[in-house]
Amino acid sequence: MTNYITDEEIIKAYQEEGTLHKLANRLGISYPTAVSWTTNIGIKLNRQGYNIPSHDFTNLQCRHAREFLKMTRDDFCSLSKVSKTALREFELGKANIRKETANKILAAFEVMGIRFNADGTFSHGQSTPRD
């Protein structure tokens, strides 16, 4: 005998559980099914999601500053102690970096006299400590 779940049961379960993951577990369905059902019913979801970390510089500023210094990714990674994969993916805009990685990148550029500006540019001059 097939056991059907009504829209009302889905709504009640979501209200009580609060997340799609918990809803799926409670109803014994997959996460994609929970997404589909709640979307079809029109349930307003409690978006908890992932917040993209914000940094003091952009991926393009990072790449342009490194290229300005005529450094390869390998050279920069050796100096900054950042993995080549993390740097490459960040510079190409394919991934975000962790705050710890951003701090390593900033510290390396700082040693070389690079400062990032809020307008998307960078400047090169005396090395000065960050605030």
C-alpha positions in Angstrom: 0.0 0.0 0.0 1.4 3.4 -1.0 1.6 6.0 1.7 1.1 9.5 0.4 2.2 12.7 2.2 -0.2 15.6 1.9 0.8 19.2 1.3 -0.5 20.0 4.8 1.8 17.4 6.3 4.8 18.8 4.4 4.0 22.4 5.6 3.5 21.3 9.2 6.7 19.2 9.1 8.7 22.1 7.7 7.3 24.6 10.2 8.3 22.3 13.0 11.7 21.2 11.7 12.8 24.6 10.2 15.2 23.3 7.6 14.9 21.3 4.4 17.5 18.8 5.6 15.5 18.1 8.8 12.3 18.0 6.8 13.8 15.4 4.4 14.9 13.3 7.3 11.6 13.5 9.1 9.6 12.5 6.0 12.1 9.9 4.9 12.7 11.6 1.5 15.8 12.8 -0.3 16.9 16.4 0.1 16.3 17.2 -3.7 12.7 15.8 -3.2 12.2 18.1 -0.2 13.4 21.1 -2.3 11.1 20.1 -5.1 8.0 19.6 -2.9 8.4 22.8 -0.9 9.0 24.8 -4.1 5.9 23.3 -5.8 3.8 24.0 -2.7 5.1 27.5 -2.5 6.6 27.3 1.0 8.7 30.3 1.9 12.0 28.8 3.0 14.1 29.9 6.0 17.2 30.7 4.1 20.2 30.1 6.3 22.7 29.7 3.5 26.4 30.4 3.1 27.6 33.9 3.3 30.5 34.7 1.0 33.4 36.0 3.1 34.4 39.6 2.4 38.1 40.6 2.1 40.0 43.8 1.7 40.8 43.0 -1.9 39.3 41.3 -4.9 40.5 38.4 -7.0 41.4 40.7 -9.8 43.4 43.0 -7.6 45.3 40.0 -6.3 46.1 38.7 -9.7 47.0 42.2 -11.1 49.3 43.0 -8.2 51.1 39.7 -8.5 51.6 40.1 -12.2 52.7 43.7 -11.6 55.4 42.3 -9.3 56.3 39.9 -12.1 55.8 36.9 -9.8 54.5 33.5 -10.9 51.9 31.8 -8.8 54.6 29.4 -7.7 56.8 32.3 -6.5 54.0 34.0 -4.7 52.7 30.8 -3.1 56.2 30.1 -1.7 56.4 33.6 -0.2 52.8 33.7 1.1 52.5 30.1 2.2 49.2 29.8 0.3 48.4 26.7 -1.7 48.7 27.1 -5.5 45.3 25.7 -6.0 43.7 28.2 -3.6 45.4 31.1 -5.2 44.7 30.0 -8.8 41.0 29.3 -8.1 40.6 32.6 -6.3 42.4 34.7 -8.9 40.3 33.1 -11.7 37.1 33.8 -9.7 36.2 30.1 -9.4 36.4 30.0 -5.6 36.4 32.1 -2.5 39.3 32.0 0.0 39.2 31.7 3.8 40.0 34.7 6.0 43.2 33.0 7.1 44.3 32.6 3.4 43.3 36.3 2.7 45.5 37.4 5.6 48.5 35.4 4.3 48.0 37.0 0.9 47.7 40.5 2.3 50.8 40.0 4.5 52.9 38.9 1.5 51.8 41.8 -0.6 52.4 44.2 2.3 56.0 43.0 2.5 56.4 43.9 -1.2 54.8 47.3 -0.7 51.4 46.6 -2.2 48.3 48.2 -0.7 44.8 47.5 -2.0 42.5 50.4 -2.5 38.7 50.4 -2.1 38.2 51.6 -5.7 39.5 48.2 -7.0 43.0 49.4 -7.7 46.3 48.8 -5.8 49.3 51.0 -5.1 52.9 50.2 -4.8 55.3 52.0 -2.4 56.8 51.9 1.1 55.8 48.9 3.1 53.5 50.1 6.0 51.8 47.9 8.6 48.1 47.3 8.3 45.8 48.8 11.0 
